[in-house]
Amino acid sequence: MSRLRQMLFVLALVFFVAALMPAMAAEDTEEPGEEAGETEVTSAGIEGGDLVRAFALLAAGICMGFGAIGPGVGEGFAAGKACEGIARNPEQSQLITRTMLIGQAVSESTGIYSLVIALLLIFVV
């Protein structure tokens, strides 16, 4: 498990650095009055606002990733246990199904909260 976590971290870091590479590229400019051999090299620096925006987008992706794992696992577990309960007691299938759906709706609310936070990070920050 830790090996997979390390590989995912390195992959995310590589994608993050690759996304910032165009902003860090150097740009050669030549003024009309300058000689051909003398050029001024300016680097396109990353401003604070751009860095905040990049981290906000990264945080939105992480927020949705972790926010979707919990409800997905919880709903799958609830559905599996409901199937076991119906198999053991078929007469109570309506009650078990209704209770399972209410539990899944409550479980899904955490995923919706993470979606709201991710949308705030994307469009407000």
N, C-alpha and C positions, 0 to 999 in steps of 0.2 A: 504494500500500500504506500509506503513512504517513497519507493522508487517511482511509482506513478505520479505521486504528488510533486516530486522533484522535476520530473519531465514536463508536467503541465506548467509548473512555475517557470521553467526555462523557456518553454514555448511562448507563454504569455509575455515574458520579458523581451523575447526576440521580436514578437509582433509589435510591442509597444515601441521599441527602439526603431523598428522599420517604419512605423507610422510617423515618427518624429524626424527621420532622416531628411526629407525634403526641406523642412524648416531650418535645419542646421547646415544646409549646403552653402558653400561659398559662391559668391557671384562676382565675376570680373566685369568691371565697368571701365570704359575709356572715354574720357572727356574729349570733345572735339579739338581743344587747343593743346592737348598733350601730345608728346611724341609717341611713336608706335611702341618703343621699347619700355616706356614707363607707364605702367597701368596701376591704378589704385584698386586694391582688393578689399572689398567690404564683405563682412559675413552677416548673413541674415540671422539675427539673434532671436531667441524665443522670448517673447514678452510674457509678463506675469499672467495676463488674461488668457493667453493661448495655453499656457501650462495648466491653469485652473480648469479651462474648458476640457483639455485632454484628460485630466484626472477625473473630472465629473463624468465624462463619457465612459471611462474605464470603470468607475465606481457604479454607474448605472448597469453595465453589463454584469459585473460581479453581483450586484444586488438582485438582479433577475435570476441569475444562475443559482445562487443560494436560496433565493425566495421561492423558486419553483421545485427545488429538490424536496423540501419538507412536505408540502401538500401532496406531491406526487407519491412519495413513499407512504404517507399517512392514508391517502385515499385507496391506494392499492392494498394496503394491509386491512383496512376496514372492509373492502369489497371481498377479500379472501375470507375473512372471518364471518362475514354475512353469508357467504356461500356454504361455509361449514355449518353454520347455524340452521340454515334452511334444509341442508341435507340431514341433519339430526332431527329436526322438528318441522316437517313440511306444513303442518297446520298453521304455524305462526309466520308463514312467509310474508304476508302483507305487513305485519308489525315489524319484522326484522328489516324488510326492504325500506320501509318508511324511516325507521331509526337510522339505518345506514345512510340514506340520502341526506338526512338532517346533519349527521356527523360529518359527511363529506362536504356539505355546504359550509359548515363552521371551519373545517380544515382548509378549505379553499380561500377563506377570508385572509389568511396570512399571505397567500400568494398575491391576492389583489392589493394588499397593503404594500408589498414589495414592488408591485407594478406602479403604484402611485408614487412611491419614493423614486423609482427609476425615471418616471416621466418628469418629475420635478427636477431631478438632476440634469436631464436632457434639455428641457425647455426653459428652465428658470435660471440655472447657474450659468 
